[in-house]
Amino acid sequence: MSNNRSGVFIGGVMLGATIGALAGLLAAPRPGRETRKLLRKSADAIPELAEDISTSVQIQADRLSNNALRNWDETLDRLKEAIAAGVDATQRENQVLKRQKPNQDSDPLPQELERS
């Protein structure tokens, strides 16, 4: 999860730096020709910056996806183990009840229920 946050943070820093650079260029006391030249250079760098951000986000999404799949597999394994333990316990309890069944015939309560 922290890897995902760091990727978002890095993307935010890069975007903020670009916006700050553009704002600084617009507010700088330079002649219009120099400002336009710098703006053109910055505009030319935007696709590369967008690609870097996209790559960073994709890497973080892949990591998050892999972590989610690993957690799902672990949860599924634990669930299978719990179900198997429940089935085993049920079978053992059934065996115990079958062994006790002849003894229950002497119990008057089931006989009374049958008569009712």
Number of C-alpha atoms within 10 A of each C-alpha: 9 9 13 16 11 13 19 16 12 14 20 13 12 16 16 12 12 17 12 12 15 17 11 11 17 15 10 11 10 11 8 11 9 12 17 14 11 16 16 11 11 16 14 11 12 13 11 11 17 14 11 14 19 13 14 18 17 13 15 20 15 13 15 16 12 12 13 12 12 12 12 12 12 12 12 12 12 12 12 12 12 12 12 12 12 12 12 12 12 12 12 12 12 12 12 11 13 12 11 11 11 10 10 14 11 10 10 9 10 11 12 9 8 7 6 5
